């Protein structure tokens, strides 16, 4: 096919393969031009079995005279000479060639080409290639799969849809972040997110967390203490799914080597929708969805507040565990965050507001009172204009979200323009502009620590509606316990401060703290193309990705300034920052056939990328001088200004690029690439590195077509090898002092993290081999890939001697490997005129291993849990992310070998060292999907799963220790033994732990020591700061789950029904997301609840905003 038409086909939507029959009908003879006519004009329509084909190429064979069909499949072709061959083609369909004999009209029905099942894939640097030529694994996902269930960003639409790709979002609704992991983790301390390419341009992305100033994404930079704990987003969430035509996931090093040190974690190449055909069409879409709080922890409803039988006073023993008010003689429970009090029995007791009420559970689900049902409304309008020499698509999308938190709002507006101008046959210009503005009021908070600490517990006897009235006083201050504050008559009664603490803090932070963020982002590019010769093309690109953000943060005064001479309360801060990425490249592209069977492509070019960041923050110190007056000048104490208040960053990367492609007879393809990169983040004497790749693709079904069975339509063997990098962060290599100043003087000091002038980028070297097959006219197919990648020169922080003046230094040391197998398969076992059943699945197995670290060091610490009672280490010879904690000591030899050891108090003896519990890495991840089609109805179901690995759950430990967890409900009575507490109380709460005790003679005997059940639960879940106490093994769980991720049911209205309303298409759909788990191994919590997108934050379940279950409806129309 001529290069001209190949370019044209890249610009139109890639057609899905529909079954059909080939038919070319010529119009009746009447009224047509005579055969003797030397040149003529012909009109017609190109359709497939389902209707008009938009963007089909209609050309006079052997010339540059050609057009593409418009939105109705129509075309008009002039200057056609008698006897010429008219060629009609479209990707995935059989090309037809029809002689021109003077006919005035030509109507063609295209049929699927079962032998040419390839498709154009947009690869590195925006280079479009036929998929059959690729010698490495890619996954392409079309627009329909991204928008069918109303996901607020494209990443959360990828769950289970690409082999070897793992998705996890941070909650927080549309303002949250998303983690994408491709083929396992490739760095311990570096960025683990893939590079995101939008229309050929790398854009800002990174990790997000809960406001940590160390997080790498722009949204986390410069945050103050009051923003720490807010659930942040990362850059990829700004891309509007409604504007995406397709995205391609480049997995291996050979696929991403042209991006060098940016692409160690893979790349996601996004292509935006473009105008199709000629004329003007309008697309209108509306989606509404409700987001309901889901997977919240259950609470026990049998026992009320109290710290346990052993803490009962004589008065409480005499009153069944209740305290007595001296003034009224009425009873009330020992109000506490702990729920080890008396069983609910309905008796009348005094409540925290001084009223009397029945001692019965108030709510079995207090969460519904602390959250609301959130909503997302998404409206999109797109205007498409196509002509012979220009095309434009303008799109506007607004997203309005009411979050699940009791306060706050989120709105986003996306404006998108993408177009093309054709000046003549040789010169053209592509241009894009995306303007995104978003406004966030009160991001979801993780810092409120719901069930994330002993003081944040609450149970079934807490009246949440009452707490909403009492959390603050009539003067607007935070309410406290009886006898305190300026309004003691409004205070909580009966020593109940611990009982209300958790919910009071949630309500105060939710209602009396406000953050207001306004962010604006512009991503724009221009790309001129000059077709110098039919075989030689020059193309350039210049783009910018500019983000500006402004934030104010204010907290109301929680107590009167006059109440303390040393401090005040409340706060106010401002933050302004920007991030700018400027990118440019220029490429010279050669494509020419060498004889009948050989074809040579070659590209050479230069690329540059500059990044700049600046942030400036100021805030009050020590509270507010005048209550609730939010100005920087209203600081109670002198404002502290340091280097942390202003941050700057600049970096520059340049590279020379080369590619060579050679094909033989359209079945054997060789592709070689090279990138010579220079980065300013590296030391001056070693800033340049070379990143090569090579791949081979062999279509054995084409090579041996005469010997292949007819049902074997497509078979490809591919092999590739590449090297990519992961550069150190800006200034990591700098040997420089930290600057500071005082009144009238300045100073320099050695930084905590010392630079290293010998730093190099991490390098990933990856070998990949795979096979692809499509069978039975593409009704079935499968793909298998094996990869082996080794990461060398890992970037690690190593501890320094105190004499150096610094604590750590970045070094290159260590090797890590990832080996894995990816399998994907699809099939259509049933296909009739009105009904079809399609199945698709993928599996990915990855084995990670730390092969070496810094010389003399066997492990690095990568996390700690429960105040260091549990640890996460990465050991040499092991996968990243081993969990360690104190474990039960056991008898090592003799007849009792392996039995747990019990001490003289009746509790288990715990090890004094950290012992291996399990590893965090999954063994297998994947997805399983089903599509049922009946006439105009389509039902799509998508599930995804993860098996293998462990996860930490501090929240589980806290709920167990405090008696909130339903697992603690069976705590006395039948099945328990009598037990006498130190206060003299005897209750049926005793247990004997399975194990052995010392017999006093150096041997062992069966344990017969009776202990109280609640004491045992507390001993293994209580507070501690070292191994041995408590038993931290109980907070680690196997992390296996299988989830119903998406369901959608759509109906496409008949064209005869809607044509009277000037509609070309109308589709109504209902959908659901995150509906339920078929299986999960973690009790009472959602295993996907995390506070950040970096892998370390995903080692544990976070106390963040609750996950949601969404249901909605969408309407899509084309005019």
MIZALUM-693179 format. One record per residue (C-alpha): residue number from 1; x, y, z. Coordinates in steps of 0.25 Angstrom, whole numbers. Example, Ala and Ser with C-alpha at 12.3 -4.5 7.8 and 13.67 -1.06 7.14 Angstrom:
2
   nr     c1     c2     c3
    1     49    -18     31
    2     55     -4     29
// end
This chain:
1119
   nr     c1     c2     c3
    1      0      0      0
    2      5     14     -3
    3     11     22      9
    4      1     32      7
    5    -11     23     10
    6     -3     16     21
    7     -3     30     28
    8    -17     32     25
    9    -21     19     31
   10    -14     22     44
   11    -22     34     46
   12    -35     27     46
   13    -41     18     56
   14    -37      4     56
   15    -48     -5     52
   16    -53    -17     60
   17    -53    -29     52
   18    -68    -33     48
   19    -72    -45     41
   20    -78    -42     27
   21    -78    -47     13
   22    -71    -41      1
   23    -80    -34     -9
   24    -76    -23    -20
   25    -89    -19    -27
   26    -88    -10    -39
   27   -100      0    -42
   28   -109     -3    -53
   29   -105      2    -67
   30   -115     13    -69
   31   -110     27    -67
   32    -95     24    -66
   33    -84     29    -75
   34    -80     23    -88
   35    -68     13    -88
   36    -61     23    -98
   37    -60     33    -87
   38    -46     37    -85
   39    -47     41    -70
   40    -59     42    -61
   41    -65     44    -47
   42    -70     32    -39
   43    -78     33    -25
   44    -82     21    -16
   45    -83     15     -2
   46    -74      6      5
   47    -81     -3     16
   48    -78    -15     24
   49    -89    -25     29
   50    -93    -15     40
   51    -93     -2     32
   52    -85      9     26
   53    -69      8     28
   54    -63     21     32
   55    -49     24     27
   56    -48     13     16
   57    -38     17      5
   58    -43     18     -9
   59    -31     20    -19
   60    -28     19    -33
   61    -17      8    -33
   62     -3     12    -36
   63     -6     27    -34
   64     -7     37    -23
   65    -22     40    -27
   66    -30     35    -15
   67    -40     39     -4
   68    -46     33      9
   69    -60     30     12
   70    -68     40     21
   71    -76     37     33
   72    -87     31     24
   73    -78     22     16
   74    -79     31      4
   75    -68     35     -5
   76    -66     43    -18
   77    -54     40    -27
   78    -51     49    -39
   79    -41     48    -50
   80    -43     33    -52
   81    -38     28    -66
   82    -46     18    -74
   83    -39      4    -71
   84    -33      9    -58
   85    -34      0    -45
   86    -41      5    -33
   87    -35      0    -20
   88    -44     -1     -8
   89    -37     -4      5
   90    -38     -3     20
   91    -31    -10     32
   92    -36    -24     35
   93    -44    -25     22
   94    -41    -32      9
   95    -36    -21     -1
   96    -44    -21    -14
   97    -40    -16    -28
   98    -51    -13    -38
   99    -48     -8    -52
  100    -54      5    -56
  101    -63      4    -69
  102    -70     18    -68
  103    -80     14    -57
  104    -85     26    -49
  105    -87     19    -36
  106    -80      8    -28
  107    -86      1    -16
  108    -76     -8     -9
  109    -78    -18      3
  110    -65    -21     10
  111    -62    -35     17
  112    -53    -38     28
  113    -39    -43     24
  114    -37    -55     32
  115    -23    -56     27
  116    -18    -42     29
  117    -23    -41     44
  118    -12    -31     48
  119    -15    -17     52
  120     -7     -4     53
  121     -1     -2     67
  122      5     11     71
  123     18      8     77
  124     30     16     83
  125     31     31     78
  126     17     30     72
  127     22     21     61
  128     11     13     55
  129     14     -1     51
  130      6    -13     46
  131      5    -23     58
  132     10    -34     50
  133     24    -27     49
  134     26    -26     64
  135     36    -35     71
  136     31    -32     85
  137     19    -33     93
  138      9    -21     93
  139     -6    -20     98
  140    -15    -11     91
  141    -28     -7     98
  142    -39      1     90
  143    -48     12     94
  144    -60      4     96
  145    -53     -4    107
  146    -49      9    114
  147    -62     16    115
  148    -73      5    116
  149    -74      5    132
  150    -71     20    134
  151    -58     20    141
  152    -53     34    144
  153    -39     31    138
  154    -33     21    128
  155    -24     13    138
  156    -36      8    146
  157    -42      2    133
  158    -30     -7    131
  159    -33    -17    142
  160    -31    -31    137
  161    -30    -27    123
  162    -15    -28    120
  163     -6    -39    123
  164      5    -36    133
  165     -1    -22    136
  166     -6    -20    151
  167    -15     -8    155
  168    -17     -3    169
  169    -24     10    172
  170    -23     18    185
  171    -38     21    187
  172    -41     35    189
  173    -51     35    177
  174    -47     42    164
  175    -37     51    171
  176    -29     38    176
  177    -17     32    169
  178    -15     19    162
  179     -3     10    162
  180      1      2    149
  181     11     -9    150
  182     16    -16    137
  183     24    -29    138
  184     27    -28    153
  185     35    -17    160
  186     48    -12    154
  187     53     -3    165
  188     54     -4    181
  189     55     11    183
  190     52     17    169
  191     40     20    162
  192     32      8    158
  193     21     14    149
  194     21     13    134
  195     24     24    125
  196     11     31    119
  197     12     36    105
  198      0     44    100
  199      0     46     84
  200     15     43     84
  201     18     52     95
  202     23     48    109
  203     15     54    120
  204     16     56    135
  205     13     45    144
  206     19     38    156
  207     15     32    169
  208      5     38    179
  209      3     35    193
  210     -4     41    205
  211      3     55    204
  212     17     51    207
  213     27     61    203
  214     36     50    198
  215     26     45    188
  216     31     47    174
  217     18     53    167
  218     15     67    166
  219      3     67    174
  220     11     63    186
  221     21     74    186
  222     22     85    196
  223     10     80    205
  224     10     84    219
  225      7     76    232
  226     -8     78    231
  227     -9     72    217
  228     -1     60    221
  229    -10     48    220
  230    -19     54    209
  231    -21     44    198
  232    -13     49    186
  233    -14     47    171
  234     -3     45    160
  235     -2     51    146
  236     -8     40    138
  237    -22     42    144
  238    -23     55    137
  239    -25     48    123
  240    -39     48    119
  241    -44     34    115
  242    -55     40    106
  243    -43     45     97
  244    -35     32     96
  245    -37     25     83
  246    -27     14     88
  247    -16     11     97
  248     -4      2     95
  249      4     -4    107
  250     18     -6    103
  251     23    -17    113
  252     38    -21    110
  253     51    -14    108
  254     51    -16     93
  255     38     -9     92
  256     42      3    100
  257     57      5     98
  258     55     17     90
  259     51     24    102
  260     64     20    110
  261     64     24    124
  262     49     27    125
  263     44     13    122
  264     49      3    131
  265     35      1    136
  266     29      0    122
  267     21     10    115
  268      6     13    112
  269      4     20     98
  270     -9     27     97
  271    -15     31     84
  272    -26     41     84
  273    -39     41     76
  274    -39     48     63
  275    -49     53     53
  276    -54     42     43
  277    -59     44     29
  278    -64     57     24
  279    -74     67     28
  280    -78     69     43
  281    -83     60     53
  282    -86     62     68
  283    -85     51     79
  284    -92     54     92
  285    -90     45    104
  286    -96     46    118
  287    -92     37    130
  288    -98     36    144
  289    -93     27    155
  290    -95     25    170
  291    -83     21    178
  292    -87     14    190
  293    -77     11    202
  294    -74     -4    201
  295    -65    -14    208
  296    -65     -7    221
  297    -61    -14    234
  298    -72    -21    241
  299    -73    -19    256
  300    -78    -28    267
  301    -92    -24    273
  302    -92    -33    286
  303    -83    -26    296
  304    -82    -11    299
  305    -71     -2    303
  306    -61     -5    314
  307    -47    -10    316
  308    -50    -24    321
  309    -54    -32    334
  310    -40    -30    340
  311    -41    -15    341
  312    -55    -16    348
  313    -55     -8    361
  314    -63    -14    373
  315    -74     -4    370
  316    -74    -10    356
  317    -74    -24    361
  318    -86    -21    369
  319    -93    -15    357
  320    -91    -25    346
  321    -79    -17    341
  322    -86     -4    341
  323    -82      9    348
  324    -92     17    357
  325    -94     32    356
  326    -93     37    370
  327   -103     48    368
  328   -114     40    362
  329   -111     26    365
  330   -112     22    351
  331   -103     12    344
  332    -94     15    332
  333    -84      6    325
  334    -69      9    326
  335    -68     17    314
  336    -55     14    306
  337    -50     12    292
  338    -49     -3    296
  339    -62    -12    294
  340    -59    -22    305
  341    -71    -17    314
  342    -83    -24    319
  343    -92    -31    309
  344   -104    -23    303
  345   -116    -26    312
  346   -126    -14    309
  347   -125     -8    323
  348   -126      7    325
  349   -113     14    326
  350   -107     28    325
  351   -102     32    312
  352    -91     42    308
  353   -100     54    307
  354   -106     52    321
  355   -119     45    315
  356   -124     31    319
  357   -125     20    308
  358   -126      5    306
  359   -113     -2    307
  360   -114     -8    293
  361   -106     -7    280
  362   -110      6    273
  363   -104      2    259
  364    -98    -10    253
  365    -92     -1    242
  366    -88     12    248
  367    -80     15    234
  368    -93     18    227
  369    -94     30    237
  370    -79     34    234
  371    -80     34    219
  372    -90     37    209
  373    -94     31    195
  374    -85     39    186
  375    -89     42    171
  376    -81     44    158
  377    -87     52    147
  378    -80     52    134
  379    -84     60    121
  380    -77     60    108
  381    -79     66     95
  382    -70     64     83
  383    -71     72     70
  384    -64     65     58
  385    -61     72     45
  386    -54     65     33
  387    -51     70     20
  388    -41     68      8
  389    -30     76     14
  390    -33     77     29
  391    -40     70     40
  392    -43     74     54
  393    -49     68     67
  394    -52     77     78
  395    -57     71     91
  396    -62     76    105
  397    -64     67    117
  398    -68     71    131
  399    -68     62    143
  400    -75     66    155
  401    -73     58    167
  402    -79     57    181
  403    -70     49    189
  404    -73     39    200
  405    -67     47    211
  406    -78     56    218
  407    -72     69    212
  408    -64     73    200
  409    -66     73    185
  410    -58     70    172
  411    -60     76    158
  412    -51     74    146
  413    -53     80    132
  414    -45     75    120
  415    -44     82    107
  416    -38     75     96
  417    -34     79     81
  418    -28     70     71
  419    -26     72     57
  420    -19     72     44
  421    -16     82     32
  422    -12     77     19
  423     -5     88     11
  424     -2     80     -1
  425      2     66     -4
  426     16     68      3
  427     13     77     15
  428      3     74     26
  429      2     78     41
  430     -3     71     53
  431     -7     78     65
  432    -13     75     79
  433    -17     83     91
  434    -22     78    104
  435    -26     87    115
  436    -30     82    128
  437    -35     89    140
  438    -39     83    153
  439    -44     88    167
  440    -43     79    179
  441    -50     83    192
  442    -46     74    204
  443    -38     63    198
  444    -41     49    205
  445    -33     47    217
  446    -25     35    221
  447    -19     43    233
  448    -33     41    241
  449    -28     27    243
  450    -41     20    243
  451    -39      8    251
  452    -24     11    249
  453    -21     12    264
  454    -25      8    278
  455    -31     22    281
  456    -39     22    268
  457    -48     10    271
  458    -63     11    272
  459    -74      1    274
  460    -89     -1    272
  461    -93      7    285
  462    -88     20    279
  463    -99     29    274
  464    -93     35    261
  465   -104     45    259
  466   -103     50    273
  467    -88     51    271
  468    -90     60    259
  469    -97     70    268
  470    -87     69    280
  471    -73     68    273
  472    -72     83    275
  473    -78     93    285
  474    -88    104    283
  475    -76    113    282
  476    -70    105    271
  477    -58     98    279
  478    -55     84    279
  479    -63     77    290
  480    -56     70    302
  481    -59     62    314
  482    -68     67    326
  483    -62     79    333
  484    -53     84    322
  485    -54     95    312
  486    -62    108    313
  487    -75    101    312
  488    -74     90    322
  489    -89     87    322
  490    -88     83    307
  491    -77     74    309
  492    -77     59    308
  493    -81     52    321
  494    -76     40    330
  495    -62     40    326
  496    -65     37    311
  497    -54     44    304
  498    -47     31    300
  499    -61     26    295
  500    -64     37    286
  501    -49     41    282
  502    -49     34    268
  503    -62     39    263
  504    -60     53    269
  505    -47     54    261
  506    -53     49    248
  507    -64     59    249
  508    -55     70    253
  509    -45     68    242
  510    -56     66    232
  511    -64     78    236
  512    -55     88    242
  513    -43     86    233
  514    -44     91    218
  515    -34     90    207
  516    -36     97    194
  517    -28     93    182
  518    -29     98    168
  519    -20     92    157
  520    -19     95    143
  521    -11     87    132
  522     -8     89    118
  523     -3     78    109
  524     -1     83     95
  525      7     79     83
  526     10     82     68
  527     16     72     58
  528     19     76     44
  529     21     66     34
  530     29     68     20
  531     28     56     10
  532     41     59      3
  533     40     47     -6
  534     30     36     -7
  535     41     28      2
  536     46     39     10
  537     38     47     21
  538     43     57     31
  539     35     59     44
  540     36     68     56
  541     29     70     69
  542     29     81     79
  543     20     80     92
  544     18     85    105
  545     12     79    118
  546     10     91    128
  547      3     90    141
  548      0    101    151
  549     -6     98    165
  550    -11    107    176
  551    -15    102    189
  552    -20    108    202
  553    -22    100    215
  554    -29    105    228
  555    -33     98    241
  556    -43    105    250
  557    -38    108    265
  558    -41     96    274
  559    -39    103    287
  560    -39    118    291
  561    -26    125    290
  562    -28    130    304
  563    -28    116    309
  564    -13    115    307
  565     -1    125    308
  566      8    116    300
  567      0    112    288
  568    -12    114    280
  569    -20    106    271
  570    -25    106    256
  571    -15    108    244
  572    -15    114    231
  573     -5    111    219
  574     -4    114    204
  575      4    107    194
  576      7    111    179
  577     14    102    170
  578     17     99    155
  579     23     88    147
  580     26     89    132
  581     31     79    123
  582     36     84    109
  583     38     73     99
  584     43     73     84
  585     48     63     74
  586     51     62     59
  587     51     50     51
  588     56     46     37
  589     48     34     33
  590     52     25     21
  591     42     14     15
  592     45      7      2
  593     44     -6     -5
  594     56    -13     -9
  595     52    -22    -21
  596     40    -31    -20
  597     42    -37     -6
  598     50    -28      2
  599     46    -15      9
  600     55     -5     17
  601     51      5     28
  602     61     14     35
  603     59     26     44
  604     69     35     50
  605     65     46     60
  606     68     55     72
  607     60     57     84
  608     60     67     96
  609     52     68    109
  610     53     79    119
  611     46     78    133
  612     45     90    142
  613     38     91    156
  614     36    101    166
  615     28    102    179
  616     26    112    189
  617     18    110    202
  618     16    118    215
  619      8    115    227
  620      4    120    241
  621     12    115    253
  622      7    111    266
  623     -8    114    263
  624    -16    126    260
  625    -15    139    268
  626    -29    143    264
  627    -38    131    264
  628    -43    126    250
  629    -37    138    243
  630    -29    131    232
  631    -17    140    228
  632     -2    137    228
  633      0    150    237
  634     -9    144    247
  635      1    134    252
  636      1    132    267
  637     17    130    267
  638     27    135    257
  639     26    129    244
  640     37    119    241
  641     43    120    227
  642     53    110    222
  643     58    104    210
  644     46     94    210
  645     37    106    208
  646     42    108    194
  647     47     96    185
  648     52     97    171
  649     56     86    161
  650     62     86    147
  651     66     75    138
  652     69     72    123
  653     70     60    115
  654     75     59    101
  655     76     47     91
  656     80     43     77
  657     71     32     72
  658     73     22     61
  659     64     10     56
  660     66      0     45
  661     55     -9     40
  662     57    -20     29
  663     46    -29     24
  664     46    -41     15
  665     34    -45      7
  666     24    -39     17
  667     27    -51     27
  668     40    -49     33
  669     44    -35     40
  670     56    -30     47
  671     56    -18     55
  672     68    -11     62
  673     68      2     70
  674     78     10     78
  675     77     22     87
  676     89     30     91
  677     84     38    103
  678     90     49    112
  679     84     53    125
  680     87     65    134
  681     83     56    146
  682     96     49    145
  683    110     53    148
  684    116     62    138
  685    127     52    134
  686    117     41    131
  687    104     46    126
  688    103     39    113
  689     98     24    112
  690     94     16    100
  691     81      8    100
  692     79     -2     89
  693     69    -13     85
  694     67    -23     74
  695     55    -32     71
  696     51    -42     60
  697     37    -46     56
  698     34    -58     48
  699     20    -61     42
  700     22    -76     40
  701      7    -78     35
  702     11    -68     23
  703     24    -74     21
  704     18    -88     20
  705      4    -85     15
  706      3    -96      5
  707      6   -106     16
  708     -3   -100     27
  709    -17   -105     30
  710    -28    -95     26
  711    -33    -93     40
  712    -19    -88     44
  713    -20    -73     40
  714     -9    -67     47
  715      4    -71     54
  716     16    -63     59
  717     28    -66     66
  718     36    -54     72
  719     49    -51     79
  720     54    -38     85
  721     65    -33     94
  722     66    -19     99
  723     73    -10    110
  724     66      2    117
  725     69     10    129
  726     64     17    141
  727     71     30    144
  728     73     35    158
  729     65     47    163
  730     69     61    160
  731     81     65    169
  732     84     51    175
  733     98     52    168
  734    101     66    173
  735    112     68    184
  736    106     81    190
  737    104     87    203
  738     90     91    208
  739     89    106    210
  740     82    113    221
  741     82    126    228
  742     78    133    241
  743     77    148    245
  744     88    155    237
  745     96    142    234
  746     96    130    226
  747    102    116    227
  748    105    103    219
  749    103     89    224
  750    105     75    219
  751     92     69    215
  752     85     57    221
  753     86     50    208
  754    100     52    202
  755    101     53    187
  756    110     43    179
  757    118     47    167
  758    119     33    162
  759    104     30    160
  760     99     23    148
  761     85     20    144
  762     79      6    147
  763     79     -3    135
  764     69    -13    131
  765     73    -24    121
  766     62    -32    116
  767     61    -44    107
  768     47    -48    102
  769     41    -59     93
  770     27    -61     90
  771     17    -68     80
  772      4    -63     75
  773     -7    -71     68
  774    -21    -67     62
  775    -30    -79     58
  776    -43    -83     51
  777    -44    -69     44
  778    -41    -62     57
  779    -51    -69     65
  780    -40    -73     75
  781    -26    -69     78
  782    -15    -69     89
  783     -2    -63     92
  784      9    -67    101
  785     21    -59    105
  786     33    -62    113
  787     42    -51    118
  788     55    -51    126
  789     60    -37    131
  790     71    -33    140
  791     73    -20    147
  792     87    -16    149
  793     93     -4    156
  794     81     -2    165
  795     80     11    172
  796     80      9    187
  797     82     17    199
  798     93     13    208
  799     96     17    222
  800    109     26    225
  801    117     27    237
  802    114     38    247
  803    127     45    244
  804    123     48    230
  805    113     58    235
  806    102     51    226
  807     92     39    229
  808     91     33    215
  809     97     33    201
  810     91     28    188
  811    100     17    182
  812     99      8    170
  813    100     -6    175
  814     92    -19    174
  815     85    -27    164
  816     70    -31    163
  817     63    -40    153
  818     49    -43    148
  819     45    -55    141
  820     31    -58    136
  821     21    -64    127
  822      9    -57    121
  823     -3    -64    115
  824    -15    -59    108
  825    -26    -66    100
  826    -39    -63     94
  827    -50    -70     87
  828    -64    -69     81
  829    -70    -83     84
  830    -84    -79     79
  831    -87    -70     68
  832   -100    -69     61
  833   -108    -58     54
  834   -114    -53     67
  835   -105    -58     78
  836    -91    -60     81
  837    -82    -63     93
  838    -68    -58     94
  839    -58    -62    105
  840    -45    -56    108
  841    -35    -58    119
  842    -20    -55    123
  843    -10    -60    133
  844      3    -55    137
  845     13    -62    146
  846     25    -54    151
  847     37    -58    159
  848     45    -46    166
  849     58    -48    172
  850     69    -39    179
  851     82    -45    174
  852     91    -36    181
  853     92    -23    189
  854    103    -14    194
  855    115    -22    197
  856    114    -27    211
  857     99    -24    212
  858     89    -36    212
  859     76    -28    212
  860     70    -14    212
  861     58    -10    220
  862     46     -6    212
  863     35     -4    222
  864     31     -6    237
  865     17     -8    243
  866     11     -7    257
  867     22      2    262
  868     33     -7    257
  869     27    -20    263
  870     26    -25    248
  871     36    -22    237
  872     38    -23    222
  873     51    -26    217
  874     57    -29    203
  875     67    -40    205
  876     78    -45    195
  877     73    -58    189
  878     59    -55    192
  879     48    -47    185
  880     45    -32    189
  881     36    -30    201
  882     38    -41    211
  883     30    -39    224
  884     36    -42    237
  885     31    -42    251
  886     32    -49    265
  887     27    -63    264
  888     23    -74    274
  889     35    -81    279
  890     34    -96    278
  891     41   -108    284
  892     52   -112    275
  893     55   -126    278
  894     49   -138    286
  895     35   -144    286
  896     29   -130    287
  897     36   -125    275
  898     29   -114    267
  899     19   -111    279
  900     17    -97    283
  901     23    -92    296
  902     15    -86    307
  903     20    -78    318
  904     17    -78    333
  905      6    -67    331
  906     -1    -76    321
  907      2    -68    308
  908     11    -72    297
  909     26    -70    297
  910     30    -61    285
  911     43    -60    278
  912     52    -49    281
  913     56    -47    267
  914     49    -45    254
  915     45    -57    247
  916     40    -60    233
  917     25    -59    231
  918     23    -58    216
  919     26    -50    204
  920     17    -38    198
  921     19    -42    183
  922      7    -49    176
  923      9    -62    169
  924     -1    -60    158
  925    -10    -48    154
  926    -20    -48    142
  927    -34    -46    137
  928    -46    -54    132
  929    -56    -47    123
  930    -69    -51    116
  931    -77    -44    105
  932    -91    -49    102
  933    -98    -42     90
  934   -112    -44     86
  935   -118    -36     75
  936   -115    -22     79
  937   -112    -25     94
  938    -98    -27     99
  939    -95    -32    113
  940    -80    -30    117
  941    -74    -37    130
  942    -60    -35    134
  943    -54    -41    146
  944    -39    -40    151
  945    -31    -48    161
  946    -18    -49    169
  947    -13    -61    176
  948      0    -62    185
  949      7    -53    194
  950      4    -46    208
  951     -1    -33    212
  952      0    -26    226
  953    -13    -21    233
  954    -11    -12    245
  955    -26     -9    245
  956    -29    -24    248
  957    -19    -24    260
  958    -26    -11    266
  959    -40    -16    264
  960    -36    -30    271
  961    -29    -23    282
  962    -40    -14    285
  963    -51    -24    284
  964    -58    -18    272
  965    -56    -29    262
  966    -67    -39    261
  967    -57    -50    263
  968    -56    -46    278
  969    -71    -47    280
  970    -70    -62    285
  971    -63    -58    298
  972    -70    -65    309
  973    -80    -76    314
  974    -81    -89    307
  975    -68    -95    303
  976    -60    -86    313
  977    -54    -89    326
  978    -56    -82    339
  979    -46    -72    342
  980    -43    -63    354
  981    -37    -49    351
  982    -28    -42    361
  983    -40    -33    365
  984    -47    -45    370
  985    -57    -46    359
  986    -60    -60    354
  987    -65    -62    340
  988    -67    -73    329
  989    -56    -66    320
  990    -45    -76    322
  991    -37    -83    312
  992    -25    -92    311
  993    -15    -90    300
  994    -11   -102    292
  995      4   -104    295
  996     14   -109    305
  997     20   -103    318
  998     33   -106    325
  999     32   -117    334
 1000     43   -111    343
 1001     53   -122    340
 1002     58   -118    326
 1003     46   -125    319
 1004     32   -121    315
 1005     18   -125    319
 1006      4   -121    313
 1007      0   -107    317
 1008    -12   -106    327
 1009    -11    -92    331
 1010    -25    -85    330
 1011    -24    -70    325
 1012    -35    -60    321
 1013    -39    -60    307
 1014    -38    -44    306
 1015    -24    -45    312
 1016    -20    -55    302
 1017    -26    -46    290
 1018    -19    -34    296
 1019     -6    -41    298
 1020     -5    -44    283
 1021    -10    -31    278
 1022     -6    -20    288
 1023      4     -9    286
 1024     19    -12    285
 1025     31     -6    279
 1026     40    -18    278
 1027     39    -33    274
 1028     33    -42    285
 1029     22    -33    289
 1030     12    -34    283
 1031     10    -46    274
 1032     10    -38    261
 1033      8    -51    252
 1034     -7    -49    254
 1035     -7    -36    246
 1036     -1    -43    233
 1037    -11    -50    223
 1038    -10    -57    210
 1039    -14    -48    199
 1040    -23    -56    190
 1041    -35    -51    183
 1042    -44    -52    171
 1043    -53    -40    168
 1044    -65    -37    160
 1045    -59    -24    154
 1046    -69    -19    143
 1047    -82    -22    138
 1048    -89    -15    127
 1049   -102    -17    119
 1050   -104     -8    106
 1051   -115     -7     96
 1052   -112     -1     82
 1053   -125      5     76
 1054   -129      1     62
 1055   -125     12     52
 1056   -139     12     46
 1057   -144     16     60
 1058   -135     27     62
 1059   -133     33     48
 1060   -145     42     50
 1061   -138     49     62
 1062   -126     52     53
 1063   -118     41     60
 1064   -108     32     54
 1065   -105     24     67
 1066   -112     23     80
 1067   -107     14     91
 1068   -113     12    105
 1069   -105      4    116
 1070   -105      1    131
 1071    -93     -3    138
 1072    -86     -7    151
 1073    -72     -7    156
 1074    -65    -13    168
 1075    -78    -21    171
 1076    -73    -32    180
 1077    -62    -42    183
 1078    -64    -57    179
 1079    -53    -60    189
 1080    -43    -52    198
 1081    -34    -58    208
 1082    -34    -45    217
 1083    -46    -45    227
 1084    -54    -33    229
 1085    -45    -23    221
 1086    -43    -20    206
 1087    -30    -24    202
 1088    -29    -13    191
 1089    -30     -2    201
 1090    -16      5    200
 1091    -12     19    203
 1092     -2     21    191
 1093      3     16    178
 1094     17     13    181
 1095     19     -2    184
 1096     23      1    199
 1097     10      7    202
 1098      3     -5    196
 1099      9    -14    206
 1100     -2    -11    216
 1101    -16     -8    217
 1102    -18      7    220
 1103    -28     14    228
 1104    -32     22    217
 1105    -45     26    210
 1106    -54     14    208
 1107    -54      7    195
 1108    -67      8    187
 1109    -77      0    179
 1110    -82      7    167
 1111    -95      6    159
 1112    -99     15    148
 1113   -105     18    134
 1114   -100     24    121
 1115   -106     29    109
 1116    -97     31     96
 1117   -102     38     83
 1118    -97     42     70
 1119   -103     52     61
// end
